[in-house]
């Protein structure tokens, strides 16, 4: 078995550059190159991450301060869901009452659910006042997508990743593997290839990969994206606001906001979506991107000597910002299986990849299980639940999610994430959750109450600052 000595990544978007950085940082003796075309644009106006981005920058030795300054980044502590339920709720799993755990029992979530605590009371309530902690930094961020791309390219160069400007015109396959690629300028022959060509799936499609559609499970199929002007203050969270035929995102980046409306085009078109956004914002907007999509994933992300990452391998939808996190998890998983790999490794990768995508689809679908009837779309929305979500919901009616519900590793969303949404959408059987929670030993109940009191009484002692003021100070140092 010969080791992989060189890797070519096709595509210069976020997914491909993250894969290049992780692999080049990991392997001293493997050469990692990227070929990208300047004719292909970047999707997105403002982009958010999950907490996996913190793991990525730690691995790369990138300081948060550098990231913030060079990508016009802002802090992200979670997502505020507005207009989905009677009151807005905050999906955040990093601090507060919700983080209190006894053993592996999510006592904080049980307490929040059974006492009907409002979101502000059991998560990072200070965020809702546009406040941030000066230390520690969060592990999630919002970025100016174009500046993030420039930043990752510069990091690639520092790591020794060679980047070629070229357009791939043909993929030559031999015996179920890529033999070489024909570019406009030259021929590319490598041991291993990574397809980061986005929706084109330029490489992996030549190896017979098939797209498994999720359109029967997820209701959205089109989006518009647009920038809006800078504001005097920034929210340290993504806003996801339910609209007439879908939902709108608002992401602050330093100097402007990134916005979009993800909708079902059986109910409105892009012009109607634009008008609805303008009515909500109170001013005219100019659409930057209009994207029609079909949610889904490849049946196999790794075939032969090629792995598809990012949008080449899957697209669920922007809710909960899973795209970058998926790319990071894919690259870390691949890192462990190189430089030697076998069919067993390929099968393992594909199995884990499928579980990652299924997990995201389940989590996103869960958000749509709302009792909302204020427009034709929401009245008529009938979800065809995935088998895995249907199976888990039967268990979660009477108990909290647990680690064992998410076996296999590399999944983006785990028991804590699901617990927030289940609680806020009233999908728990609270009597059963309460019975289980009340059965805690008295000493544990007393300890829990002391911890809750400590958090509540001492939160004012933390070093809070207004979000934009803190970013201003960071950018000056």
C-alpha positions as CSV (number, residue, x, y, z in Angstrom):
1,X,0.0,0.0,0.0
2,X,1.6,3.3,-1.2
3,X,1.1,6.4,1.0
4,X,-0.6,9.5,-0.3
5,X,2.2,12.0,-1.1
6,X,0.4,14.8,-2.8
7,X,-3.2,16.1,-2.7
8,X,-5.0,18.5,-5.1
9,X,-8.0,20.4,-3.9
10,X,-10.2,21.8,-6.7
11,X,-12.1,24.9,-5.6
12,X,-11.0,28.0,-3.6
13,X,-14.0,28.5,-1.4
14,X,-14.2,28.2,2.3
15,X,-14.6,24.3,2.4
16,X,-11.6,23.7,0.1
17,X,-9.3,26.2,1.8
18,X,-10.2,24.8,5.3
19,X,-9.4,21.3,4.0
20,X,-6.1,22.5,2.6
21,X,-5.1,24.2,5.9
22,X,-6.0,21.2,8.1
23,X,-4.3,18.7,6.0
24,X,-1.1,20.7,5.4
25,X,-0.9,21.6,9.1
26,X,-1.2,17.9,10.0
27,X,1.2,16.3,7.4
28,X,4.8,17.4,7.0
29,X,5.5,15.0,4.1
30,X,2.3,15.4,2.1
31,X,2.2,18.3,-0.4
32,X,-1.2,20.0,-0.6
33,X,-2.1,22.2,-3.6
34,X,-5.2,24.1,-4.5
35,X,-6.4,25.0,-8.0
36,X,-9.1,27.6,-8.2
37,X,-10.8,29.7,-10.9
38,X,-11.3,33.5,-10.6
39,X,-14.3,33.1,-12.9
40,X,-16.3,31.4,-10.1
41,X,-17.8,33.6,-7.4
42,X,-18.4,33.0,-3.7
43,X,-21.9,32.3,-2.4
44,X,-23.1,34.3,0.6
45,X,-23.3,37.8,2.0
46,X,-22.1,37.3,5.6
47,X,-21.6,33.9,7.0
48,X,-21.9,32.3,10.4
49,X,-20.1,29.3,12.0
50,X,-20.8,26.7,14.6
51,X,-18.5,26.1,17.6
52,X,-16.4,23.8,15.5
53,X,-14.7,26.9,14.1
54,X,-13.0,27.4,17.5
55,X,-11.5,23.9,17.2
56,X,-10.3,24.8,13.7
57,X,-8.5,28.0,14.7
58,X,-7.0,26.3,17.8
59,X,-5.6,23.6,15.6
60,X,-4.2,26.1,13.1
61,X,-2.7,28.4,15.8
62,X,-4.8,31.3,14.7
63,X,-5.6,33.9,17.4
64,X,-9.2,35.1,17.7
65,X,-7.9,38.7,17.6
66,X,-6.3,38.2,14.3
67,X,-9.4,36.5,12.9
68,X,-11.6,39.3,14.0
69,X,-9.4,42.0,12.6
70,X,-8.8,40.5,9.2
71,X,-12.2,39.0,8.4
72,X,-14.4,41.8,9.8
73,X,-15.7,39.1,12.2
74,X,-18.1,39.6,15.1
75,X,-18.9,37.4,18.0
76,X,-21.6,34.8,17.8
77,X,-23.0,33.2,21.0
78,X,-25.9,31.4,19.2
79,X,-29.1,32.0,17.3
80,X,-32.1,34.0,18.3
81,X,-35.3,32.7,16.8
82,X,-37.9,35.5,16.4
83,X,-41.5,35.0,15.4
84,X,-41.3,31.2,15.3
85,X,-43.0,31.0,18.7
86,X,-45.0,33.4,20.9
87,X,-41.8,34.7,22.4
88,X,-38.3,34.7,20.8
89,X,-35.9,32.1,22.0
90,X,-32.2,31.7,22.1
91,X,-30.3,28.6,20.9
92,X,-27.1,28.7,22.9
93,X,-25.3,25.8,24.7
94,X,-22.1,27.4,26.0
95,X,-22.9,29.0,29.4
96,X,-25.5,29.6,32.0
97,X,-28.0,27.4,33.8
98,X,-28.4,25.1,30.8
99,X,-24.8,24.0,31.1
100,X,-25.3,22.5,34.5
101,X,-24.7,18.7,34.3
102,X,-24.6,16.0,36.9
103,X,-22.6,13.1,35.5
104,X,-24.2,13.0,32.1
105,X,-27.6,14.1,33.2
106,X,-28.6,17.5,31.8
107,X,-29.9,18.8,35.0
108,X,-29.9,22.4,33.8
109,X,-32.1,21.7,30.8
110,X,-34.5,19.6,33.0
111,X,-34.7,22.5,35.4
112,X,-35.4,25.0,32.6
113,X,-38.0,22.8,31.0
114,X,-39.9,21.8,34.2
115,X,-39.9,25.4,35.6
116,X,-40.7,27.0,32.2
117,X,-37.7,29.3,32.5
118,X,-37.5,31.9,29.7
119,X,-34.7,31.7,27.3
120,X,-32.9,34.7,28.7
121,X,-32.9,33.1,32.2
122,X,-31.1,29.8,31.3
123,X,-28.7,30.8,28.5
124,X,-26.5,33.8,27.9
125,X,-29.1,36.5,28.6
126,X,-26.5,39.3,28.4
127,X,-26.2,38.7,24.6
128,X,-29.7,39.9,24.1
129,X,-28.5,43.3,25.4
130,X,-25.7,43.3,22.8
131,X,-23.2,42.6,25.5
132,X,-20.1,40.3,25.2
133,X,-17.6,38.9,27.6
134,X,-14.1,40.3,27.2
135,X,-12.8,36.9,28.2
136,X,-13.1,34.1,27.2
137,X,-13.9,34.7,23.6
138,X,-16.8,32.6,22.1
139,X,-15.9,29.7,19.7
140,X,-18.4,30.9,17.0
141,X,-18.1,33.9,14.8
142,X,-19.8,35.9,11.9
143,X,-17.6,36.8,9.0
144,X,-17.5,38.9,5.9
145,X,-17.4,36.0,3.5
146,X,-15.1,37.6,1.0
147,X,-12.6,38.7,3.6
148,X,-12.7,35.3,5.2
149,X,-11.8,33.8,1.8
150,X,-8.8,36.3,1.5
151,X,-7.7,35.4,5.0
152,X,-7.8,31.6,4.4
153,X,-5.9,32.1,1.1
154,X,-3.1,34.0,3.0
155,X,-3.0,31.3,5.7
156,X,-2.7,28.7,3.0
157,X,0.4,30.5,1.6
158,X,1.9,30.7,5.1
159,X,1.4,27.0,5.6
160,X,3.1,26.2,2.3
161,X,0.0,25.3,0.3
162,X,0.6,26.2,-3.4
163,X,-2.4,27.8,-5.1
164,X,-2.8,27.7,-8.9
165,X,-5.2,29.9,-10.9
166,X,-6.8,27.7,-13.5
167,X,-10.1,26.3,-14.6
168,X,-10.5,22.5,-14.8
169,X,-12.0,21.5,-18.1
170,X,-12.0,17.7,-17.9
171,X,-11.7,14.9,-15.4
172,X,-9.9,11.8,-16.7
173,X,-11.0,8.6,-14.8
174,X,-9.3,5.2,-15.0
175,X,-10.3,2.0,-13.1
176,X,-12.7,3.9,-10.8
177,X,-10.2,6.6,-9.8
178,X,-9.2,10.0,-11.1
179,X,-6.1,9.6,-13.3
180,X,-5.5,13.3,-14.0
181,X,-7.3,16.6,-14.6
182,X,-7.1,18.8,-17.6
183,X,-7.0,22.5,-16.9
184,X,-7.0,25.4,-19.3
185,X,-3.3,26.0,-18.5
186,X,-1.9,22.6,-17.6
187,X,-2.5,19.0,-16.6
188,X,-2.8,18.0,-12.9
189,X,-1.8,14.5,-11.8
190,X,-1.9,13.7,-8.0
191,X,-2.3,10.8,-5.7
192,X,-5.5,12.2,-4.1
193,X,-8.2,14.7,-5.0
194,X,-10.6,16.8,-3.0
195,X,-13.7,18.1,-4.8
196,X,-14.6,21.5,-3.5
197,X,-16.4,22.8,-6.6
198,X,-19.6,23.5,-4.9
199,X,-22.9,22.6,-6.5
200,X,-21.1,21.6,-9.7
201,X,-19.6,18.5,-8.1
202,X,-17.1,18.5,-10.9
203,X,-14.9,15.6,-9.8
204,X,-17.1,13.4,-7.6
205,X,-19.9,13.2,-10.2
206,X,-17.4,11.7,-12.7
207,X,-16.9,8.8,-10.3
208,X,-20.6,8.0,-10.1
209,X,-21.7,9.7,-6.9
210,X,-25.5,10.2,-6.7
211,X,-27.4,12.9,-5.0
212,X,-29.9,11.9,-2.4
213,X,-32.6,14.6,-2.3
214,X,-34.0,15.8,1.1
215,X,-36.7,17.9,-0.6
216,X,-39.4,15.6,0.9
217,X,-38.1,16.4,4.4
218,X,-37.1,20.0,4.3
219,X,-39.4,22.8,3.0
220,X,-37.0,25.4,1.6
221,X,-35.7,25.6,-2.0
222,X,-34.7,29.2,-2.8
223,X,-32.9,32.1,-1.1
224,X,-32.0,35.7,-1.7
225,X,-29.0,37.3,0.0
226,X,-28.2,41.0,0.4
227,X,-26.0,43.4,2.4
228,X,-27.3,46.3,4.5
229,X,-25.5,49.3,6.0
230,X,-23.5,49.4,9.2
231,X,-25.3,50.1,12.5
232,X,-24.3,51.7,15.7
233,X,-24.4,48.4,17.6
234,X,-24.1,44.7,16.7
235,X,-26.0,41.8,18.1
236,X,-23.6,39.0,19.2
237,X,-25.9,36.4,17.7
238,X,-27.5,35.4,14.4
239,X,-31.1,36.5,14.1
240,X,-33.4,34.0,12.4
241,X,-36.8,35.6,11.9
242,X,-39.7,33.6,10.6
243,X,-41.3,35.2,7.6
244,X,-44.5,34.5,5.5
245,X,-42.9,31.7,3.5
246,X,-39.7,30.8,5.3
247,X,-37.2,32.7,7.5
248,X,-34.8,35.6,7.3
249,X,-31.2,35.8,8.6
250,X,-29.5,38.8,9.9
251,X,-25.7,38.5,10.5
252,X,-23.6,41.5,11.7
253,X,-20.1,41.8,10.3
254,X,-17.8,44.8,11.0
255,X,-18.9,47.6,8.6
256,X,-22.1,46.0,7.3
257,X,-24.8,43.4,7.8
258,X,-25.3,40.2,5.8
259,X,-28.9,39.2,5.3
260,X,-31.0,36.7,3.5
261,X,-34.4,35.2,3.1
262,X,-34.7,31.4,2.7
263,X,-38.1,30.5,1.3
264,X,-40.4,28.0,-0.4
265,X,-40.9,29.3,-4.0
266,X,-44.2,27.5,-4.2
267,X,-45.6,30.4,-2.1
268,X,-43.6,33.4,-3.1
269,X,-40.9,34.4,-5.7
270,X,-37.7,36.4,-5.2
271,X,-39.4,39.7,-5.9
272,X,-42.1,39.1,-3.3
273,X,-39.4,38.0,-0.9
274,X,-37.5,41.2,-1.5
275,X,-40.6,43.3,-0.8
276,X,-41.3,41.4,2.5
277,X,-37.7,42.1,3.6
278,X,-38.0,45.8,2.7
279,X,-41.2,46.1,4.7
280,X,-39.6,44.5,7.7
281,X,-36.3,46.6,7.5
282,X,-38.1,49.8,6.5
283,X,-35.9,50.6,3.5
284,X,-35.1,49.4,0.0
285,X,-32.6,46.6,-0.6
286,X,-30.6,45.3,-3.5
287,X,-30.4,41.5,-4.0
288,X,-26.8,40.3,-4.1
289,X,-27.5,36.6,-4.7
290,X,-30.5,34.6,-5.8
291,X,-29.9,30.9,-5.2
292,X,-32.3,28.0,-6.1
293,X,-31.3,24.8,-4.4
294,X,-32.3,21.3,-3.6
295,X,-31.4,20.1,-0.2
296,X,-29.7,16.7,0.0
297,X,-26.3,14.9,0.1
298,X,-24.2,12.5,-1.9
299,X,-24.8,8.8,-1.3
300,X,-21.0,8.6,-1.1
301,X,-18.7,11.5,-0.4
302,X,-15.5,9.4,-0.9
303,X,-15.1,7.3,-4.0
304,X,-11.8,5.9,-5.2
305,X,-9.1,8.6,-4.7
306,X,-11.5,11.5,-4.3
307,X,-13.4,13.1,-1.4
308,X,-16.1,15.8,-1.9
309,X,-16.3,18.4,0.8
310,X,-18.6,21.3,1.5
311,X,-21.3,22.1,-1.0
312,X,-20.0,19.4,-3.3
313,X,-21.0,16.8,-0.8
314,X,-24.2,18.2,0.9
315,X,-26.5,21.1,1.3
316,X,-29.2,21.2,4.0
317,X,-30.0,24.9,4.3
318,X,-28.5,27.9,6.1
319,X,-30.6,27.5,9.3
320,X,-28.1,26.9,12.2
321,X,-25.1,27.7,9.9
322,X,-24.0,24.1,9.5
323,X,-22.0,24.5,6.2
324,X,-18.6,25.6,7.6
325,X,-18.8,23.2,10.6
326,X,-19.5,20.3,8.2
327,X,-16.4,21.1,6.1
328,X,-14.3,21.3,9.3
329,X,-15.6,17.9,10.5
330,X,-15.0,16.3,7.1
331,X,-11.4,17.6,6.9
332,X,-10.6,16.4,10.5
333,X,-12.1,12.9,9.7
334,X,-10.1,12.6,6.5
335,X,-7.0,13.7,8.3
336,X,-7.1,10.6,10.5
337,X,-7.5,8.2,7.5
338,X,-4.5,9.5,5.5
339,X,-1.8,8.9,4.3
340,X,-2.6,5.2,4.0
341,X,-6.2,4.3,3.4
342,X,-8.2,1.2,2.4
343,X,-11.7,0.3,1.4
344,X,-12.5,0.0,5.1
345,X,-11.4,3.6,5.7
346,X,-13.5,4.7,2.7
347,X,-16.5,2.9,4.1
348,X,-16.0,4.3,7.5
349,X,-15.7,7.9,6.1
350,X,-18.9,7.5,4.1
351,X,-20.8,6.1,7.1
352,X,-19.7,9.0,9.3
353,X,-20.4,11.5,6.6
354,X,-24.0,10.1,6.2
355,X,-24.5,10.4,10.0
356,X,-23.3,14.0,9.9
357,X,-25.7,15.0,7.2
358,X,-28.6,13.0,8.7
359,X,-27.9,14.8,12.1
360,X,-28.1,18.2,10.5
361,X,-31.2,17.4,8.6
362,X,-32.9,16.1,11.7
363,X,-31.9,19.2,13.7
364,X,-33.0,21.7,11.0
365,X,-36.3,19.8,10.5
366,X,-37.0,19.9,14.3
367,X,-37.1,23.8,14.1
368,X,-40.1,23.6,11.7
369,X,-42.2,21.7,14.2
370,X,-43.8,24.9,15.3
371,X,-47.5,25.7,16.0
372,X,-47.6,28.6,13.6
373,X,-50.6,29.5,11.4
374,X,-50.1,33.2,10.4
375,X,-49.6,32.7,6.7
376,X,-50.6,30.2,3.9
377,X,-47.2,28.6,4.0
378,X,-47.1,28.0,7.8
379,X,-50.8,26.8,7.8
380,X,-50.1,24.3,5.0
381,X,-46.7,23.1,6.3
382,X,-46.8,19.4,6.9
383,X,-43.5,17.8,7.7
384,X,-42.6,14.3,6.5
385,X,-40.3,13.5,9.4
386,X,-37.1,11.6,8.8
387,X,-37.0,8.1,10.2
388,X,-34.3,9.0,12.7
389,X,-36.0,12.1,14.0
390,X,-39.3,10.3,14.3
391,X,-37.6,7.5,16.2
392,X,-35.8,9.9,18.6
393,X,-38.9,12.1,19.2
394,X,-40.7,9.0,20.6
395,X,-37.9,8.7,23.2
396,X,-37.6,12.4,23.9
397,X,-41.3,12.7,24.8
398,X,-40.5,11.2,28.2
399,X,-36.8,11.8,28.7
400,X,-34.0,14.3,27.8
401,X,-31.7,13.5,24.9
402,X,-28.5,11.7,25.9
403,X,-25.2,11.1,24.3
404,X,-26.1,7.6,23.3
405,X,-28.8,9.1,21.0
406,X,-25.9,10.5,18.9
407,X,-23.4,7.7,18.4
408,X,-20.5,7.7,15.9
409,X,-18.8,11.1,16.5
410,X,-18.3,14.1,14.2
411,X,-22.0,15.1,14.4
412,X,-22.5,18.9,14.6
413,X,-25.5,18.8,16.9
414,X,-25.8,16.7,20.1
415,X,-28.0,16.3,23.1
416,X,-27.6,19.9,24.4
417,X,-28.5,21.4,21.1
418,X,-31.6,19.3,20.7
419,X,-32.7,19.9,24.3
420,X,-33.0,23.6,23.7
421,X,-35.3,23.3,20.7
422,X,-37.4,20.5,22.2
423,X,-37.9,22.7,25.3
424,X,-38.7,25.9,23.4
425,X,-41.2,24.1,21.0
426,X,-42.9,22.4,23.9
427,X,-42.1,18.9,22.5
428,X,-41.3,17.4,25.9
429,X,-43.8,15.7,28.1
430,X,-43.1,18.0,31.0
431,X,-44.7,15.8,33.6
432,X,-42.4,12.9,32.8
433,X,-39.3,15.2,32.6
434,X,-40.4,16.7,35.9
435,X,-40.9,13.3,37.5
436,X,-37.4,12.3,36.4
437,X,-35.9,15.6,37.5
438,X,-37.6,15.5,40.9
439,X,-36.2,12.0,41.5
440,X,-32.7,13.6,41.9
441,X,-31.2,13.0,45.4
442,X,-31.9,16.0,47.7
443,X,-28.2,16.7,47.9
444,X,-28.1,17.1,44.1
445,X,-31.1,19.3,44.0
446,X,-29.6,21.5,46.7
447,X,-26.3,21.7,44.7
448,X,-28.2,22.5,41.5
449,X,-30.0,25.4,43.2
450,X,-26.8,26.7,44.7
451,X,-25.2,26.7,41.3
452,X,-28.2,28.4,39.7
453,X,-28.2,31.1,42.5
454,X,-24.5,31.6,42.0
455,X,-24.8,32.2,38.2
456,X,-27.8,34.5,38.7
457,X,-26.2,36.5,41.5
458,X,-22.7,36.8,40.1
459,X,-23.3,37.4,36.4
460,X,-22.9,41.1,37.0
461,X,-19.4,40.5,38.2
462,X,-18.2,39.4,34.8
463,X,-16.4,41.8,32.5
464,X,-19.1,42.7,30.0
465,X,-18.8,45.3,27.3
466,X,-21.0,46.4,24.4
467,X,-20.2,44.3,21.4
468,X,-19.2,47.0,18.9
469,X,-17.1,48.9,21.5
470,X,-15.2,45.8,22.3
471,X,-14.6,45.0,18.6
472,X,-13.4,48.6,18.1
473,X,-10.8,48.2,20.8
474,X,-9.7,44.8,19.5
475,X,-9.1,46.3,16.0
476,X,-6.9,49.1,17.4
477,X,-4.5,46.8,19.2
